[in-house]
Amino acid sequence: MELIAALQPLVVGAVLLWSARVKLFSRHAAAAANRSALVRLLGQRRALPAYRVLGVIELTLGALLLLPPALRLEAVAATGLAVGFLAYLTYARRAAPTSSCGCLSARSAPVSGRSLARAALLVVAGGLAVISPGGWPAALSAQPLAGTAVLLGELAAMVALSPELDAAWLLPLRRLRARLTHPLRGGSGVPLLATVQQLQLSNAYRRVAPLLSSDVREHWDDGDWRFVGHAARYQGRPVTAVFAVPLADREPDAVRVAVVDDATGQTLLSLAGTAPPAGPRLAVAPA
């Protein structure tokens, strides 16, 4: 724990410097500021100046955190700034849900749960830096391998919790997966498009269609069935609508669907076709 706490100034400092780079040196900074919740909070004229001032604060504090000696006052200031980020993102998500974060990239990305989790992680990192008994140079030189692993793990977590950075790593991974797995054709040889057409003609699909909030997110084959997942919302909570489509029976009435709570895994709703085929049964639980 002492090693992790001692390395937090490096993590927080690196994130602040990256964020300052976007606000101060990106040619798209003005557009990013205009897409942010600063417009609603401060007005159109003050949004860009406030965005730039925040960049100067991040640049200064980030440089102080990275340069020894490690001062407790720097960690306290960084923690306070992270708390401010968390409060701002909470406000932005409620008051301006279509606004962009504008935090680590000029690319437009709405404030999401991942953005809030990243800000909360910064608050925790800053708090650990405050209670750290020593500086990061001594800690890193004493345990270089463990220290490097901690830094890489935390920075990877920051990137993973940043929707605005998805284009740099998540989209290439998805494209690679598509090239390797050929998602338009399942392991059974039945094209996914044929499965989707069958389920969209089914009564089960028509009954849950108003709940759906995405196209096909995932699919897999299990025996004589293909399961197709869509993101959805049911009774105000995020869920996954899982359609079970028989591979051998092309009749739409054979399609089944289960609505599963993303948080608990509980099946909230289950609808079977008018003529249930043989195969695994989807669990039914009261809504």
Residue pairs with C-beta under 8 A, 6 or more apart in sequence:
2 132
2 133
2 134
2 139
3 139
3 142
3 143
3 146
3 147
3 150
4 128
4 150
5 128
5 129
5 131
5 132
5 133
6 70
6 132
6 133
6 134
6 135
6 136
6 138
6 139
6 140
7 136
7 139
7 140
7 147
7 150
7 151
7 154
8 75
8 125
8 126
8 128
8 129
8 132
8 136
9 65
9 66
9 70
9 74
9 75
9 78
9 129
9 132
9 135
9 136
10 65
10 66
10 136
10 140
10 151
11 125
11 151
11 154
11 155
11 158
12 62
12 65
12 75
12 78
12 82
12 122
12 125
12 126
12 129
13 61
13 62
13 63
13 64
13 65
13 66
13 78
14 62
14 66
14 155
15 62
15 104
15 122
15 158
16 58
16 59
16 61
16 62
16 65
16 78
16 81
17 58
17 59
17 62
17 63
17 66
18 104
19 55
19 58
19 62
19 103
19 104
20 55
20 56
20 58
20 59
20 62
22 29
22 32
22 55
22 102
22 103
22 104
22 105
22 106
23 29
23 32
23 33
23 51
23 52
23 54
23 55
23 58
23 102
24 52
24 55
24 56
24 59
26 32
26 106
28 106
29 48
29 51
29 52
29 55
29 106
30 48
31 106
32 51
32 100
32 102
32 106
32 108
33 39
33 47
33 48
33 50
33 51
33 102
34 44
34 47
34 48
35 99
35 100
35 102
35 108
36 47
36 51
36 92
36 99
36 100
36 101
36 102
37 88
37 91
37 92
37 95
37 96
37 99
37 111
38 46
38 47
38 50
38 51
38 102
39 47
39 96
39 99
40 95
40 96
40 99
41 88
41 91
41 95
42 50
51 102
57 81
58 81
61 74
61 77
61 78
61 81
64 71
64 74
65 74
65 75
65 78
65 129
68 135
68 136
68 137
69 135
70 129
70 132
70 134
70 135
70 136
72 130
75 126
75 129
75 130
75 132
76 130
78 126
78 129
79 123
79 126
79 127
79 129
79 130
80 126
81 126
82 119
82 122
82 123
82 125
82 126
83 123
85 103
85 119
85 122
86 116
86 119
86 120
86 122
86 123
89 101
89 111
89 115
89 116
89 119
90 116
92 99
92 101
92 111
93 111
93 112
93 115
93 116
97 110
97 111
98 110
99 110
99 111
100 108
100 109
100 110
100 111
100 164
101 109
101 110
101 111
101 115
101 163
101 164
102 164
103 115
103 118
103 162
103 164
104 162
104 164
104 165
105 162
105 164
105 165
107 164
107 165
107 167
108 164
109 115
109 163
109 164
109 166
110 163
112 163
114 160
114 161
114 162
114 163
115 161
115 162
115 163
117 161
118 158
118 161
118 162
121 154
121 157
121 158
121 161
125 154
139 147
140 147
140 148
159 165
159 168
159 169
177 183
183 192
183 219
184 191
184 192
184 193
185 191
185 192
186 192
186 195
186 219
186 220
186 221
186 226
187 221
188 221
188 226
188 247
190 226
190 247
192 216
192 219
192 228
195 219
195 226
195 228
195 245
195 247
196 216
196 228
198 245
198 250
198 252
198 255
199 205
199 228
199 243
199 245
199 252
199 255
201 252
202 243
202 252
202 253
202 254
202 255
202 273
203 252
203 253
203 255
203 271
203 273
203 274
204 243
204 255
204 256
204 257
204 271
204 272
204 273
205 243
205 252
205 255
205 257
207 257
207 271
208 232
208 241
208 257
208 259
208 269
208 271
211 232
211 233
211 234
211 239
211 241
211 259
212 230
212 231
212 232
212 241
213 230
213 231
213 232
213 233
214 230
214 231
214 232
215 230
216 228
216 229
216 230
217 229
217 230
217 231
217 240
218 228
218 229
219 226
219 227
219 228
219 229
220 226
220 227
221 227
221 247
222 280
223 279
223 280
224 246
224 247
224 248
224 279
225 244
225 245
225 246
225 247
225 279
225 280
226 244
226 245
226 246
226 247
227 242
227 243
227 244
227 245
228 242
228 243
228 245
229 240
229 241
229 242
229 243
230 240
230 241
230 243
231 238
231 239
231 240
231 241
232 238
232 239
232 240
232 241
232 259
233 239
234 259
234 261
234 268
234 269
234 287
235 268
235 287
237 261
237 262
237 263
238 262
238 263
239 259
239 260
239 261
239 262
239 268
240 259
240 260
240 262
241 257
241 258
241 259
241 260
242 257
242 258
242 259
242 260
242 282
243 255
243 256
243 257
244 255
244 256
244 257
244 258
244 279
244 280
244 282
245 254
245 255
246 254
246 255
246 277
246 279
249 277
251 273
251 275
252 273
253 273
253 274
253 275
254 273
254 275
254 276
254 277
255 273
256 270
256 271
256 272
256 273
256 276
256 282
257 269
257 270
257 271
257 282
258 267
258 269
258 270
258 271
258 282
258 283
259 267
259 268
259 269
259 270
260 266
260 267
260 268
261 267
261 268
266 285
267 282
267 283
267 284
267 285
268 285
268 287
269 287
270 282
270 283
270 284
270 285
272 282
